[in-house]
Amino acid sequence: MFAPLHIDDELRDALARLLDGLPPRQAAGAVERLITGYRGNASAGAPVLRDRGDVVAYAAYRMPATFEAVRAALDALADRAPHLDPATHLDVGGGTGAAVWAAAAVWGDGAADTGVARATTVLDRSDPALALGRELAAGSASAALRGAEWRQGRIGSAPGLDAADLVTVSYVLNELPEDARHPLVDAAAAAARRAVVVVEPGTPDGYRRIIEARGRLIGAGLRVLAPCPHSGACPIEPGSDWCHFAARVSRSSLHRQVKGGSLAYEDEKFSYVAAVRPGADGGPGGTPAAARIVRRPQIRKGQVLLDLCTGPDAERGGLRRETVTKRRGPAYRAARDAQWGDAWDGGGDEERDGGGR
């Protein structure tokens, strides 16, 4: 039986130790240069993490946000597929390994009944990033992290991938030229025995890449479980809005120095899709939510306004606003506690107070 893991604390402490002895001004300067490099060169597929100093600075700055975003996406998948407990995990373009830390936070080390840790592989083009990821994982209490394989390879040039129960592709498509994105998503779908999760920045362009990936996953025979409550067409009119969510991230001193401000946290905006392969027995592999909260709930006196995606149902489908009033009792209390991105089943009642959009 695996011991409980405290992955959040482990990762935060490990990243803090990396910065010990590194002058704050030097670390902040490296982060600013790397951000500029990613914006200017990522579409050409050129690695910009050149050495350990680059990787340490950028990991300390970006890894917590990536971890929280991917963990939120994996949590949503686990919520809709409670029997999913991946024995193998392939993280494509994983760099320093934020997604494999997120998987450990969601599923622990693997199936407790077998006592065998999840077999984990991180594939990335940057050897310095992989080396740092291996170093971080070596100090973890997680057997899956300590035993992970860190494999160098050019993402997108040879799209064939090793099969795994879970395949994650997080913050990778935005770094690839357009002609490499579709082959990578197709390869991820082919490699996934049970599930694929793709995460991108929560921008209009990130959402567009997610919609493209979603379509290819559906075309490959997978079924969307999150965030969408359906595998039909997205009800958002192209160009009018975009589907994205937010994960709360604790800000380190490095974050505050680079971005300014004094808040102890920030919200990482992200878009994602989680899809599963229907079971060999013909089962669905999981159940989508009845609806998903797609904006921050608005709490007003005696009522809560929920903006929902309810799928393509002819009668109540698409995007709509539900008003949950105090007279609905348990549903009202559930709505007050609900968060942007949560599944919504009506709060346990069938009564509706009307409203729409």
Stockholm file with secondary structure:
# STOCKHOLM 1.0

chainA/1-357         MFAPLHIDDELRDALARLLDGLPPRQAAGAVERLITGYRGNASAGAPVLRDRGDVVAYAAYRMPATFEAVRAALDALADRAPHLDPATHLDVGGGTGAAVWAAAAVWGDGAADTGVARATTVLDRSDPALALGRELAAGSASAALRGAEWRQGRIGSAPGLDAADLVTVSYVLNELPEDARHPLVDAAAAAARRAVVVVEPGTPDGYRRIIEARGRLIGAGLRVLAPCPHSGACPIEPGSDWCHFAARVSRSSLHRQVKGGSLAYEDEKFSYVAAVRPGADGGPGGTPAAARIVRRPQIRKGQVLLDLCTGPDAERGGLRRETVTKRRGPAYRAARDAQWGDAWDGGGDEERDGGGR
#=GR chainA/1-357 SS CCCCCCHHHHHHHHHHHHHTTSCHHHHHHHHHHHHHHHHHHGGGTCCCCCSHHHHHHHHHHHHHHHHHHHHHHHHHHHHHCTTCCCSEEEEETCTTTHHHHHHHHHHTTSCTTTTCCCEEEEEESCHHHHHHHHHHHHTCSCHHHHTCEEEECCTTTSCCCCCEEEEEEESCGGGSCHHHHHHHHHHHHHHEEEEEEEEEESSHHHHHHHHHHHHHHHHTTCEEEESCSSSSCCCSCTTTCCCCEEEEEECCHHHHHHHCCCCSEEEEEEEEEEEECCCTTSCCSSCCCSCEECSCCEEETTEEEEEEECCSCTTTCSEEEEEEEGGGTHHHHHHHHCCTTCBCSCTTCCCCCCCCC
#=GC SS_cons         CCCCCCHHHHHHHHHHHHHTTSCHHHHHHHHHHHHHHHHHHGGGTCCCCCSHHHHHHHHHHHHHHHHHHHHHHHHHHHHHCTTCCCSEEEEETCTTTHHHHHHHHHHTTSCTTTTCCCEEEEEESCHHHHHHHHHHHHTCSCHHHHTCEEEECCTTTSCCCCCEEEEEEESCGGGSCHHHHHHHHHHHHHHEEEEEEEEEESSHHHHHHHHHHHHHHHHTTCEEEESCSSSSCCCSCTTTCCCCEEEEEECCHHHHHHHCCCCSEEEEEEEEEEEECCCTTSCCSSCCCSCEECSCCEEETTEEEEEEECCSCTTTCSEEEEEEEGGGTHHHHHHHHCCTTCBCSCTTCCCCCCCCC
//
